[in-house]
Amino acid sequence: MQGVFFRASTRAQAQQLGLRGLARNLADGRVEVVAVGDADSLDALERWLHEGSPRARVDRVLREEATGHAVGEGFSIA
């Protein structure tokens, strides 16, 4: 996933859904999103990620349960 303002748009969507976590660029150009919250909100974020922000190009979304990620309060971008 990558595109103009993708991480910032993801943060805005996650905050609207009441999720905590982060969105960050990976070295290979992909964006990693780690989100914590209730199942319905996580499902809604996943649906949104398939489309992304208006000018983003989303090739695929891979969802997996993650353990060991420490997320603070709110939703950050890196």
N, C-alpha and C positions, 0 to 999 in steps of 0.2 A: 504494500500500500504506500502510496506517496502522492503528494500533490500540494498545491499552494494552500497554506494555512491548515493542513490536515490535522496536525497535532492540536492546534488551538481550537479548531472546530470540534475535535473529539472531546477535548476538555469541557467545552461549553455544553455539549450534549450530555456528557457524563454528569456534570454538575446539575443539569436540569433533571436528571433521573435520580439524583441523590447518591451517586456512586463515589467511592474513594478510589484512588489509584494513580496511574501515570501513563503517559504516552511518550515514547522516545524513539529517536532514529537509531537504527542499527547500522553497523559498518557497511553492510551489503546493500543499503538503500531502502530496506524495508522499515516499517514502523511497528514497534511492539507496543501493545496496549495491555496493561494489567489493571483489572478492575475488580473491586470488592463491593458487594451489596446484595440486595435481595434478588432472587431468581428472576422475577418478572422484569426488573430494571436491567439486569444483565442481558436477558433475552432481547429487550428493546434496544440496548446499545449494539448488540450483535447485528440486529436487523439494520440499524443505521449505518454501521460500518461497511456493510455490503455496498452501500451507495456512496457514503462519505460526503465530504463537503462538495459544494457545487462544481468546483474546478478540479477535484481530485480524480485520479485514476486508480481504481481498486481492481487488482487482478484476482485476488482471492483473500478469503478470511479463514483462518484456521483457529478454531476454538479448542482450548484444552484447559483442564483444571490445573491450576498452578499451586504449588506449595512452596513455602520458604521465601516468598516475596514479602518484604516488609514495606507496607504502605502506611504513610502517615495520614493525617487528617486532610481532607480535600482531595483535589485531583491536580497533579502537577504535569508539566511538560519538560522534557530535557532534550 
